[in-house]
Amino acid sequence: MGMMSDTYKESLAAWVRGDRDAMAKAYADDIVWYPNRSMNPVHGKVAMMEFMEKFGRGMTDVFYEQTNMVESGNLLFVEGTENYTKKGRKVQLPYAGVVEFRDGKIIGWRDYFDMKSLEAQLAG
């Protein structure tokens, strides 16, 4: 693919292996991240990493599958599935994302997924 998709995949791989420092290298300090487009944005790398740390507690068997990735200008469009186990519940969550780059770093990240599906899977 290209530099943007490589950076994106490397940040996810770092997350999966628990290497938060390597993960954070992909993000600009002033990133604006929407964990889901229906949620309020998280401003800044520090706040994003804090959110991810809280969300990730108790997650095991984490695997991200990207079925489609398209780079256009400074944007990466991603379609895939998040897979993980949390609190004994298996989650398979289809998502799409728009990832914006500046100077080789992720400056904007907007994910789209069905929140009701996630809540139902976590509730069992």
matplotlib code that plots the C-alpha trace (Angstrom):
import matplotlib.pyplot as plt

x = [0.0, 1.6, 3.1, -0.2, -1.6, 1.8, 1.7, -1.9, -1.2, 1.9, 0.0, -2.6, 0.1, 1.8, -1.6, -2.1, 1.4, 0.9, 3.7, 2.0, 5.1, 5.4, 1.7, 1.9, 4.7, 2.1, 0.0, 0.5, 0.4, -2.7, -4.6, -8.5, -9.8, -13.4, -13.5, -16.9, -18.3, -21.4, -19.2, -17.5, -14.0, -10.9, -8.3, -4.6, -2.3, -2.2, -6.0, -6.2, -3.7, -5.5, -8.8, -7.3, -5.7, -9.0, -10.9, -8.3, -8.3, -9.3, -9.0, -7.4, -7.2, -7.1, -7.0, -7.7, -8.6, -8.6, -10.6, -10.2, -7.7, -7.6, -5.2, -6.2, -4.2, -3.6, -6.5, -6.6, -10.0, -10.2, -12.9, -12.4, -13.4, -12.2, -12.0, -11.3, -12.4, -13.4, -14.9, -15.3, -17.3, -16.1, -16.5, -16.6, -17.2, -17.2, -16.0, -15.0, -12.5, -11.2, -7.6, -6.0, -2.3, 0.1, 3.8, 3.7, 1.7, -2.0, -3.7, -7.3, -9.0, -12.8, -14.2, -17.7, -19.3, -22.7, -22.5, -25.6, -23.9, -20.9, -23.0, -25.1, -21.9, -20.3, -23.6, -23.9]
y = [0.0, 3.2, 5.2, 6.1, 2.6, 1.3, 3.9, 3.0, -0.7, -0.2, 1.8, -1.0, -3.7, -1.7, -1.5, -5.3, -6.1, -3.5, -1.1, 2.2, 4.2, 2.8, 3.3, 7.0, 7.7, 7.5, 10.4, 14.2, 15.9, 17.8, 14.8, 15.0, 11.5, 10.3, 6.8, 6.6, 9.5, 9.6, 10.3, 13.6, 14.0, 13.4, 16.2, 15.6, 12.5, 12.4, 12.3, 9.8, 7.5, 7.8, 6.9, 3.9, 2.7, 2.7, 1.2, -1.5, -2.8, -6.5, -6.9, -10.1, -11.9, -8.6, -8.8, -6.1, -7.1, -4.6, -5.6, -2.4, 0.5, 3.4, 6.3, 9.6, 12.8, 13.1, 10.7, 7.0, 5.2, 1.9, -0.8, -3.7, -5.7, -5.3, -8.7, -9.1, -10.6, -8.4, -9.6, -13.0, -11.7, -12.1, -9.0, -8.8, -5.2, -4.1, -0.5, 2.1, 4.9, 8.0, 8.8, 12.2, 12.7, 15.7, 15.4, 11.6, 11.6, 11.0, 14.3, 13.2, 9.9, 9.3, 5.8, 4.7, 1.6, 0.5, 1.3, -0.7, -3.8, -3.2, -2.7, -5.9, -8.0, -6.7, -7.3, -10.9]
z = [0.0, 1.1, 4.0, 5.5, 5.6, 7.0, 9.8, 10.6, 10.6, 12.7, 15.3, 15.6, 15.8, 18.6, 20.5, 20.1, 21.6, 24.4, 23.2, 23.9, 23.2, 19.6, 19.2, 20.2, 17.7, 14.9, 16.3, 16.1, 19.5, 18.5, 17.0, 17.0, 17.4, 17.3, 18.9, 17.1, 15.1, 17.3, 20.4, 21.4, 20.0, 22.1, 21.7, 21.8, 21.9, 25.7, 26.1, 23.3, 24.9, 28.3, 26.7, 24.9, 28.1, 30.0, 27.0, 26.6, 30.2, 30.2, 26.4, 25.1, 21.8, 20.0, 16.2, 13.6, 10.1, 7.3, 4.3, 2.4, 2.6, 0.1, 0.2, -1.4, -0.8, 2.9, 3.8, 4.5, 4.2, 6.1, 6.3, 8.6, 11.7, 15.3, 17.1, 20.8, 24.0, 27.0, 30.2, 28.7, 25.8, 22.2, 20.1, 16.3, 15.3, 11.7, 11.3, 8.8, 9.4, 7.9, 9.0, 8.2, 8.0, 8.3, 8.0, 8.3, 11.5, 12.2, 12.9, 12.6, 13.1, 12.7, 13.2, 12.4, 13.9, 15.3, 19.0, 19.8, 18.3, 20.5, 23.6, 22.9, 22.4, 25.6, 27.5, 26.2]

ax = plt.figure().add_subplot(projection="3d")
ax.plot(x, y, z, "-o")
ax.set_aspect("equal")
plt.show()
